[in-house]
Amino acid sequence: MFKKNKDGTPRAPLKNRRSDNTLVLAGGKHGTWTPHDLRRTGATMMQALGISLELIDRCQNHVLPGSKVRRHYMLHDYSNEKRAAWAALGENFKALIAG
């Protein structure tokens, strides 16, 4: 079920990651969808909702680019902002489900 390299050989397992089919959604009936695809879709939907790229990165726990000094001294965790972003995404899902 895993995606292959361009030459068709299996990709090497990533460090600290599962490398079996337990993470393939719907048993692979609809292709090789994994939770990472949902992560990417959620980020795209947040972007469409007007949430800033920096806040989306923070919601996904990405290491932000820039000065190590800035990362060391500026320690605000953006928890309220992230909570609002996740709530907005949840409301969007509710609206999609409701039709």
N, C-alpha and C positions, 0 to 999 in steps of 0.2 A: 504493500500500500504506500510505501514511502516514495517521495519524489526521488528521481535518479539524477545523476550527473549528466552533463551534455552527451557524454559518450555512452550512456545507458547503464553504467555501473552504479551499484548502490552508493549512496552518500555515507561517509564515515559518521558514526554516532557522535553527537555533540556532548561535551563534557557535562556531567550532572543532569542528563536528560534521559528519559525513557527512549528506548529504541525498538519498540514493538508496536503492534497495532492497537493497543489499548486506548490510545489517544485519538484514533481515527473515529470521527463521528458517524453515527448511523450505520456502523459496521462496514463502512466503505461503499454503501449502496449508491451514494451520489458522488463518488469520486474520492479523493484523498483529503477531505476536509479535516482539519485539526483545530484545536482551541486557538492556535495562533491566527488562523483565518478570522475567527470571531474577534480577536484582539485588534486586528487590522481594520475590520469592518466597523467596530466600535469607535476607533480613532477617526476613521473617515466620517462617520456620522457626527461625532463631536465637532469636527472641522466644519461640516455643513451647518451645524447649529450656531456657528460663530464663536466657538470656544477657541481661545488663543492657542497657537502651536506650542508655546512654552508650557501652558497648563496641561495640554494633552500629553506632552512628554512627561510631565510630572505625574500625571495619572497612571502612566505606563511604567513609572519608576526608571525612566531612562537617565543615564548620567548626562547632565547638561554640559554642553561645550562652554569653554571660557576659562577664565583665570582660576587656578587652584586657590589663590588667595580669596577670591570672591566666594568660592564654594566653602572655604574654611570659615570665613567671617560672617557670611550672610546665611543665617540658619533658620529663617522662617520656613515652616514646613508646608504652608499653603493648604492646610487641612480643610479650612472652611471653603476655600475656592475649589478644591478638588471635590469636596462633598457636593457643592452646587453643580459642578460639571457632571458628576455621576447621576445626580438627581435629574438634570436636564436630559441626559441620555435615557434614563429610565422612563421619563414622561414621553419621550419620543417613541420608545418601544410600545408603551401603553397605547398611544395614538395609532401606531401602525397596526397593532393587534385588534383594536376596536374598529378599524376600518375607517 
